[in-house]
């Protein structure tokens, strides 16, 4: 399996972490998003959306992180594990959390922080409010369960914890969201390789920011 990825991409890290949990060996192909590797013709031929991560299995490209996580769990997770539960109702909850991550939380983070990080622009207050509302939704989800789709770790936790790590790196104030903070610490403990992989990403991000700032 070829995995086109970038370590700075939270969805890419989610795939890598689930792959580690499932003891999978990917053929890793790193794309430098700052050099715009993802828009080269060869990659666009593989994935017309030219997004990372992209998993290629037997010549078939899967290019949405939630779809990749579900495929890996369905195909490789041992029987009895909870990564993607067999019950349709529980799967629906996992699916909803994955859609919330990509369609709401990740989008709000990207919209609010991208101009600040990439363009050194002034933050937009309405975008900040939307981000606050999204984090509050996640906090509400976690009020009565250990993980985002119940009391067992699922692929939705892999996806969301990597996205929330962006908020930590970008110094978003998580103090008001006790349930999110408890869950985040819990995931750091139970997801193998999380701390090491996240620290590698943080170090690379900081180095990149230093290079950008040095350009004036």
C-alpha positions as CSV (number, residue, x, y, z in Angstrom):
1,X,0.0,0.0,0.0
2,X,1.3,3.4,-1.0
3,X,0.6,6.2,1.5
4,X,1.1,9.7,0.2
5,X,1.3,11.9,3.3
6,X,2.8,14.8,5.0
7,X,3.7,14.6,8.7
8,X,2.4,18.2,9.3
9,X,-1.0,17.1,8.2
10,X,-3.1,15.9,11.1
11,X,-5.1,13.5,8.9
12,X,-1.9,12.0,7.7
13,X,-0.8,11.4,11.3
14,X,-4.1,9.7,12.1
15,X,-3.5,7.2,9.3
16,X,0.1,6.6,10.4
17,X,-1.0,6.0,14.0
18,X,-3.8,3.6,13.1
19,X,-1.4,1.8,10.8
20,X,1.0,1.4,13.7
21,X,-1.8,0.0,15.9
22,X,-2.7,-2.5,13.2
23,X,1.0,-3.3,12.5
24,X,0.7,-2.3,8.9
25,X,3.7,-1.5,6.6
26,X,3.0,1.4,4.3
27,X,5.2,2.4,1.4
28,X,5.5,6.0,2.6
29,X,5.7,8.8,0.0
30,X,6.1,12.2,1.6
31,X,4.7,15.2,-0.2
32,X,6.0,18.6,0.6
33,X,3.0,20.8,0.6
34,X,5.1,24.0,0.8
35,X,6.8,23.0,-2.5
36,X,3.3,22.2,-3.7
37,X,4.2,18.6,-4.6
38,X,0.5,17.8,-4.2
39,X,-0.4,19.7,-7.4
40,X,2.1,18.0,-9.7
41,X,0.6,16.2,-12.7
42,X,1.7,12.8,-11.6
43,X,0.0,13.0,-8.2
44,X,-3.2,14.7,-9.6
45,X,-3.5,11.7,-12.0
46,X,-3.6,9.4,-8.9
47,X,-5.9,11.7,-6.9
48,X,-7.7,14.4,-8.8
49,X,-8.5,16.1,-5.5
50,X,-4.7,16.3,-4.9
51,X,-5.1,16.0,-1.2
52,X,-3.1,14.3,1.5
53,X,-3.3,11.7,2.9
54,X,-4.0,9.4,-0.1
55,X,-3.8,5.6,0.2
56,X,-3.4,3.5,-3.0
57,X,-4.4,-0.1,-2.8
58,X,-4.0,-2.3,-5.8
59,X,-4.1,0.7,-8.0
60,X,-7.2,2.2,-6.4
61,X,-6.8,5.6,-4.6
62,X,-8.7,6.4,-1.4
63,X,-8.3,10.1,-0.7
64,X,-10.5,11.2,2.3
65,X,-8.9,10.5,5.7
66,X,-12.2,9.2,7.2
67,X,-12.6,6.7,4.3
68,X,-9.0,5.6,4.7
69,X,-9.4,5.0,8.4
70,X,-12.6,3.0,7.9
71,X,-11.0,0.9,5.1
72,X,-8.0,0.1,7.2
73,X,-10.1,-0.8,10.2
74,X,-12.5,-3.0,8.2
75,X,-9.8,-4.7,6.3
76,X,-7.1,-5.2,9.0
77,X,-8.4,-4.8,12.5
78,X,-8.5,-8.1,14.4
79,X,-11.9,-9.5,15.3
80,X,-13.2,-8.2,18.6
81,X,-11.5,-4.8,18.4
82,X,-13.4,-1.6,18.5
83,X,-11.7,0.6,15.9
84,X,-14.8,0.4,13.7
85,X,-17.5,-1.5,15.6
86,X,-19.7,-4.1,13.8
87,X,-23.0,-2.7,15.1
88,X,-24.6,-0.4,12.5
89,X,-25.8,2.1,15.1
90,X,-22.4,2.4,16.7
91,X,-20.9,2.7,13.2
92,X,-23.2,5.6,12.5
93,X,-22.0,7.4,15.6
94,X,-18.4,6.8,14.5
95,X,-19.2,8.1,11.0
96,X,-20.9,11.2,12.4
97,X,-17.8,12.0,14.5
98,X,-15.6,11.6,11.5
99,X,-17.8,13.9,9.5
100,X,-17.9,16.5,12.3
101,X,-14.1,16.4,12.4
102,X,-13.6,17.1,8.7
103,X,-16.7,19.2,8.0
104,X,-16.8,21.4,11.1
105,X,-13.8,21.3,13.5
106,X,-10.9,20.9,11.1
107,X,-12.6,23.5,8.8
108,X,-13.0,26.0,11.6
109,X,-9.3,25.6,12.6
110,X,-8.1,26.0,9.1
111,X,-10.3,29.0,8.3
112,X,-9.3,30.8,11.5
113,X,-5.6,30.0,11.7
114,X,-4.5,29.8,8.1
115,X,-4.5,33.5,7.4
116,X,-2.7,34.1,10.7
117,X,0.0,31.5,10.1
118,X,0.5,31.8,6.4
119,X,-0.2,35.5,5.8
120,X,0.4,37.0,9.2
121,X,-3.0,38.6,9.0
122,X,-5.2,39.8,11.8
123,X,-7.5,37.1,13.2
124,X,-11.2,37.4,12.2
125,X,-13.4,37.5,15.3
126,X,-16.4,35.7,13.6
127,X,-14.1,32.9,12.6
128,X,-12.8,32.6,16.2
129,X,-16.4,32.4,17.5
130,X,-17.1,29.6,15.0
131,X,-14.1,27.7,16.2
132,X,-15.1,28.2,19.9
133,X,-18.5,26.8,19.1
134,X,-17.0,23.8,17.3
135,X,-14.8,23.0,20.3
136,X,-17.7,23.4,22.6
137,X,-19.6,20.8,20.5
138,X,-16.7,18.4,21.0
139,X,-16.7,19.1,24.7
140,X,-20.5,18.3,24.8
141,X,-19.9,15.0,23.0
142,X,-17.4,14.0,25.6
143,X,-19.4,14.9,28.7
144,X,-20.7,11.4,29.2
145,X,-18.2,9.0,27.5
146,X,-14.5,8.2,27.7
147,X,-14.0,8.5,23.9
148,X,-15.8,10.4,21.1
149,X,-18.0,7.6,20.0
150,X,-18.6,5.9,23.3
151,X,-16.5,4.2,25.9
152,X,-14.1,2.4,23.5
153,X,-11.4,3.8,21.3
154,X,-12.4,4.1,17.6
155,X,-11.0,5.5,14.4
156,X,-12.9,8.7,15.2
157,X,-10.6,9.3,18.2
158,X,-7.5,8.8,15.9
159,X,-8.9,11.5,13.6
160,X,-10.1,14.0,16.2
161,X,-7.1,13.7,18.5
162,X,-4.7,14.7,15.7
163,X,-6.9,17.6,14.8
164,X,-7.1,18.8,18.4
165,X,-3.3,18.6,18.6
166,X,-3.3,21.5,16.1
167,X,-5.2,23.6,18.7
168,X,-2.6,22.7,21.3
169,X,0.3,23.7,19.1
170,X,-1.4,26.9,18.1
171,X,-2.0,27.8,21.7
172,X,-5.8,27.7,21.6
173,X,-7.1,28.0,25.2
174,X,-8.5,24.6,26.1
175,X,-8.9,25.3,29.8
176,X,-12.7,25.9,29.6
177,X,-13.2,22.5,28.0
178,X,-12.5,20.0,30.7
179,X,-14.0,17.0,28.9
180,X,-11.9,17.7,25.8
181,X,-8.8,18.0,28.0
182,X,-9.4,14.7,29.8
183,X,-10.1,12.9,26.6
184,X,-7.0,14.4,25.0
185,X,-4.8,13.2,27.8
186,X,-6.5,9.7,27.7
187,X,-5.8,9.4,24.0
188,X,-2.1,10.4,24.4
189,X,-1.8,7.5,26.9
190,X,-3.6,4.8,24.9
191,X,-2.7,5.5,21.3
192,X,0.7,3.9,20.6
193,X,3.2,6.3,19.1
194,X,1.1,9.4,19.5
195,X,3.6,11.5,21.6
196,X,6.6,10.7,19.4
197,X,4.9,11.3,16.1
198,X,3.3,14.5,17.3
199,X,6.6,15.8,18.7
200,X,8.2,15.2,15.3
201,X,5.4,17.2,13.6
202,X,5.7,20.0,16.2
203,X,9.4,20.3,15.7
204,X,9.0,20.4,11.9
205,X,6.3,23.0,12.2
206,X,8.4,25.2,14.4
207,X,11.3,24.9,12.1
208,X,9.1,25.8,9.1
209,X,7.7,28.8,11.0
210,X,11.2,30.0,11.9
211,X,12.2,29.8,8.2
212,X,9.0,31.7,7.2
213,X,9.6,34.4,9.8
214,X,13.2,34.8,8.7
215,X,12.0,35.8,5.2
216,X,10.4,38.9,6.8
